[in-house]
């Protein structure tokens, strides 16, 4: 297991370096001049040239890449052109909201995916109906799911709020984690907890829907294959209940492909954050990134991209470890 972790850590560092390289290259090839964007469109050419020299844009690309990596490793992501604040400070402000939304969506996706996967694997008329629902649900784009949920639960039923992170009438705790739901629990504020949950439910479910359906289909297919194994038939002949057979003998051996799909779907979840946060006015990294793109705010765009990409890589690293725990054969690979 130690060797597996060491190999995965080396791969993790290599992937993060590749991510930083890709972000740097994209920033370098974009036709927009960052120095011009920083000083303004009406600034004279002499001012633009002076700002370019200050930022090091007159240096060769290899030199600029080395300087860029030194800044990234030291936590210096430059200053946002839009907010005029350090990008790292902006990320610290907006990241907790995205973290809260992504974790809630991941929990919902896992719960729905596993439940539907087991129901599909059980077979019967319900499984046939669910397969049709899964195909239809996976075809619905994220923005349409969000709008339909708002029309149903906000406009029609008036059950859930359509925007924001918490009610404006409440005094919310400011720490220690900056994750409102956790902070409200730690401070013993049930009204804040309820408000956060009601605001969180629709955007989190919107993000979780497509990943959950993908996980369910993969898990069901894997469970159906495992159920044909000899040790499962032996467990049934011993008189064990079907529920015990599935939970104790089938699920762990079938979860490998579902874990792989979960890691891949987390990237789709992060991609959907930009759309979902805009629709639900969620004050997170996705909304910050969307506003930065409109201003050609390269430091903010690259900083947010690095943070989201790093989160995706780390999650897949953890998925690899979970697969090794579930399947001891992987530890020898």
Secondary structure, DSSP 8 states (H G I E B T S, - for coil): -HHHHHHHHHHHHHHHHHHHHHHHHHHHH-SS-HHHHHH-TTS-HHHHHHHHHHHTTTS-HHHHHHHHHHHHHHT---B-TTT-SBHHHHHHHHHHHHHHHHHHHHHHHHHHHHHHHHHHHH-SHHHHHHHHHHHHHHTS-HHHHHHHHIIIIIIIS--S-SSSSS-TTS-----SSS-HHHHHHHTT-HHHHHHHHHHHHHHHHHHHHHHHHHHHHHHHHHHHHHTTSHHHHHHHHTT--HHHIIIIIIHHHHHHHHHHHHHHHHHHHHHHHHHHHHHTT--SHHHHHHHHHHTT-HHHHHHHHHHHHHHHHHHHHHHHHHHHHH-GGGGG-
